Amino acid sequence: MVKHVNKAEFEELIKGEKTVFCDFWASWCGPCRMLAPVFESVAEKYAGKAEFVKINVDEEEALAIRYGISSIPNVLAIKQGKVLDNSLGFVPSVTLSAFVEKHI
């Protein structure tokens, strides 16, 4: 299961060597709910090769602002504190897998 993290946990994770794929989402967001099982399955597929976490934009508004999140769902690929790329909106598993492959 993908872990929901807070700001402190997130800050620690993005310092690591592995790419962190962070799904910025909210419970009221329909496309976010559609992406959730896709994100979970891709996270299982790449377990051990990258980190997969979720951040609720309503609970961690400062992080959302810091990363310029104005639309959700928005999956950021972050490595050693730097944003490599993002995947905006709902995407099917094959598309999200390709996005992950590109950045691990």
Contacts in CASP RR format, 6 or more apart in sequence:
PFRMAT RR
TARGET T0000
AUTHOR 0000-0000-0000
METHOD contacts of the structure
MODEL  1
MVKHVNKAEFEELIKGEKTVFCDFWASWCGPCRMLAPVFESVAEKYAGKA
EFVKINVDEEEALAIRYGISSIPNVLAIKQGKVLDNSLGFVPSVTLSAFV
EKHI
1 40 0 8 1.000
2 23 0 8 1.000
2 39 0 8 1.000
2 40 0 8 1.000
2 43 0 8 1.000
2 52 0 8 1.000
2 53 0 8 1.000
2 54 0 8 1.000
3 9 0 8 1.000
3 52 0 8 1.000
3 53 0 8 1.000
3 54 0 8 1.000
4 53 0 8 1.000
4 54 0 8 1.000
4 55 0 8 1.000
4 56 0 8 1.000
5 13 0 8 1.000
5 53 0 8 1.000
5 54 0 8 1.000
5 55 0 8 1.000
6 59 0 8 1.000
6 60 0 8 1.000
7 60 0 8 1.000
7 62 0 8 1.000
7 63 0 8 1.000
9 53 0 8 1.000
10 20 0 8 1.000
10 22 0 8 1.000
10 53 0 8 1.000
10 55 0 8 1.000
10 60 0 8 1.000
10 63 0 8 1.000
13 20 0 8 1.000
13 51 0 8 1.000
13 53 0 8 1.000
14 20 0 8 1.000
14 78 0 8 1.000
14 79 0 8 1.000
14 80 0 8 1.000
14 81 0 8 1.000
15 80 0 8 1.000
15 81 0 8 1.000
16 80 0 8 1.000
17 80 0 8 1.000
18 48 0 8 1.000
18 49 0 8 1.000
18 50 0 8 1.000
18 51 0 8 1.000
18 79 0 8 1.000
18 104 0 8 1.000
19 50 0 8 1.000
19 51 0 8 1.000
19 77 0 8 1.000
19 78 0 8 1.000
19 79 0 8 1.000
19 84 0 8 1.000
19 103 0 8 1.000
19 104 0 8 1.000
20 50 0 8 1.000
20 51 0 8 1.000
20 52 0 8 1.000
20 53 0 8 1.000
20 76 0 8 1.000
20 77 0 8 1.000
20 78 0 8 1.000
20 79 0 8 1.000
21 39 0 8 1.000
21 43 0 8 1.000
21 50 0 8 1.000
21 51 0 8 1.000
21 52 0 8 1.000
21 53 0 8 1.000
21 75 0 8 1.000
21 76 0 8 1.000
21 77 0 8 1.000
21 78 0 8 1.000
21 100 0 8 1.000
21 103 0 8 1.000
22 53 0 8 1.000
22 54 0 8 1.000
22 55 0 8 1.000
22 75 0 8 1.000
22 76 0 8 1.000
22 78 0 8 1.000
23 32 0 8 1.000
23 35 0 8 1.000
23 36 0 8 1.000
23 39 0 8 1.000
23 52 0 8 1.000
23 53 0 8 1.000
23 54 0 8 1.000
23 55 0 8 1.000
23 73 0 8 1.000
23 74 0 8 1.000
23 75 0 8 1.000
24 54 0 8 1.000
24 55 0 8 1.000
24 57 0 8 1.000
24 63 0 8 1.000
24 64 0 8 1.000
24 67 0 8 1.000
24 69 0 8 1.000
24 72 0 8 1.000
24 73 0 8 1.000
24 74 0 8 1.000
24 75 0 8 1.000
24 76 0 8 1.000
25 32 0 8 1.000
25 35 0 8 1.000
25 36 0 8 1.000
25 54 0 8 1.000
25 55 0 8 1.000
25 56 0 8 1.000
25 57 0 8 1.000
25 72 0 8 1.000
25 73 0 8 1.000
26 32 0 8 1.000
26 56 0 8 1.000
26 57 0 8 1.000
26 58 0 8 1.000
26 72 0 8 1.000
27 33 0 8 1.000
27 56 0 8 1.000
27 58 0 8 1.000
29 72 0 8 1.000
29 73 0 8 1.000
31 72 0 8 1.000
31 73 0 8 1.000
31 89 0 8 1.000
31 90 0 8 1.000
32 72 0 8 1.000
32 73 0 8 1.000
34 90 0 8 1.000
35 73 0 8 1.000
35 75 0 8 1.000
35 89 0 8 1.000
35 90 0 8 1.000
35 91 0 8 1.000
35 96 0 8 1.000
38 90 0 8 1.000
38 91 0 8 1.000
38 92 0 8 1.000
38 93 0 8 1.000
38 96 0 8 1.000
39 52 0 8 1.000
39 54 0 8 1.000
39 75 0 8 1.000
39 96 0 8 1.000
41 93 0 8 1.000
42 52 0 8 1.000
42 93 0 8 1.000
42 96 0 8 1.000
42 97 0 8 1.000
42 100 0 8 1.000
43 52 0 8 1.000
45 97 0 8 1.000
46 52 0 8 1.000
46 97 0 8 1.000
46 100 0 8 1.000
46 104 0 8 1.000
49 104 0 8 1.000
50 100 0 8 1.000
50 103 0 8 1.000
50 104 0 8 1.000
55 63 0 8 1.000
55 64 0 8 1.000
57 63 0 8 1.000
57 64 0 8 1.000
57 69 0 8 1.000
57 72 0 8 1.000
63 69 0 8 1.000
67 76 0 8 1.000
67 83 0 8 1.000
71 88 0 8 1.000
71 89 0 8 1.000
72 89 0 8 1.000
73 88 0 8 1.000
73 89 0 8 1.000
73 90 0 8 1.000
74 86 0 8 1.000
74 87 0 8 1.000
74 88 0 8 1.000
74 89 0 8 1.000
75 86 0 8 1.000
75 87 0 8 1.000
75 88 0 8 1.000
75 96 0 8 1.000
75 99 0 8 1.000
76 83 0 8 1.000
76 85 0 8 1.000
76 86 0 8 1.000
77 83 0 8 1.000
77 84 0 8 1.000
77 85 0 8 1.000
77 86 0 8 1.000
77 87 0 8 1.000
77 99 0 8 1.000
77 100 0 8 1.000
77 102 0 8 1.000
77 103 0 8 1.000
78 84 0 8 1.000
79 103 0 8 1.000
84 103 0 8 1.000
85 99 0 8 1.000
85 102 0 8 1.000
85 103 0 8 1.000
87 95 0 8 1.000
87 96 0 8 1.000
87 99 0 8 1.000
91 99 0 8 1.000
END
